Amino acid sequence: QQQLQQPQQPQQLQLQLQQLRQPQQQLQRQQLQQQLQQQLLQRQQRQQRQPQQQLQRQPQPHQLQQQRQQQPQQ
C-alpha cells in the first residue's frame, strides 16, 4: 500500500539498494567459493596423503608448453 501511494520514491530507493547489494553478493559468492575450495582441498588432503606432489607434477608440463608457445623458434 505504501508503495502504491508513493510509487516513484521507493522504486528509486530499491534500485539504489539493489546496486549496493549486488557487489556484496558477489563478494559473498567469492568467499563461499573459496570456502568450498578449501573444504575440497582439505578432503583431498585427508584422502590422499601426498596431494601437493601430485598438484605440483601436473602444472609443470603445462608451464613448459606455455613457455615454448610464447617463445617461438628463432
N, C-alpha and C positions, 0 to 999 in steps of 0.2 A: 504494500500500500504506500509506504513512504517513497519507494522508487517511482511509483506511478504519479504521485503528487509532484515530485521534482525529478523528472527524467534526466535532464542534462547533467546536473552536478554529480550524481552518483556514478553515472557511466564514466565520466572523466576520472573520477576517483578510482573506480575499478580498473580502468586502463592503467593508471599510474601504479596501482598496487600490483597488477599482473606484471608490468615491466620490472618492478622492483623484485618480485618473487622469482621471476624466471632465472636470473643468474644464480640466485641462492639454490634453486632446484638443481641447476647444472652442477654447482659445486657439491651439493649433497650426493648427486648421482656419481660424480667422480670419486668422492670419498667412499661411497658404498662399493663401487667397482674395485677400488684399491683394497678395501677390507676383504672383499670376496677373493681377490687375487692372493692376498696374504694368507687367507684361510686355506686356499687351494695349495699354495706353496707349502704351508705347514703340513697339510695332509700328505703331500707328495714326499716331504722330508721324512715323515713318520713311516710311510710305506716303504720308501727306498732309502737305505742308509747313505748312499752316495749320489744324491741328486745333483750336487754342484758340479761334479766331474762331468756328468752326462750333459748338463746345460752348457758347460764350457766347451765340450767337444763339438757340440752341434754348430755353434755360430762360427767357429774358426774357418771352415771351408767356405762358408758364405762370405765372410770378410775377405778371404783371399780372392774369391771370384769377383767381388765388387772392386777390389784394388786392381785386378787385372783388366776389368772392363774400363775402369776410369783411366788407366794408363795404357793406351794402345801401343802396338809395336812401332818404334821409331827407328 
